[in-house]
Amino acid sequence: MSSESLERIARNKNVARAAARQLSMEQLHKLSEVIVEVIEQKKDEERRRQEEELQKERKRSEILEAISEAGLSVDDLVLEPPRRKRGRPPKNATKA
């Protein structure tokens, strides 16, 4: 079964019912268990991702606070300005 057909089943209740009619009760229960397991895994992944984002934000805040307490700014930490990307020269540009 392709991901497109799974998406189609998930979006349309009638399509899901038609697909479910082709399965036995045992298969439906097994499918239900698998779906619940996948949902729990997705929740765990999302929870971990959110926790990582919170930790990054905490670290960022701590660093900014330490910089501020030292009497510096973020600009003071940049030694050289960022380099400009080289683009295509204009069509009418002369070579030097």
Secondary structure, DSSP 8 states (H G I E B T S, - for coil): --HHHHHHHHH-HHHHHHHHHTS-HHHHHHHHHHHHHHHHHHHHHHHHHHHHHHHHHHHHHHHHHHHHHTT--HHHH--S----------TT----
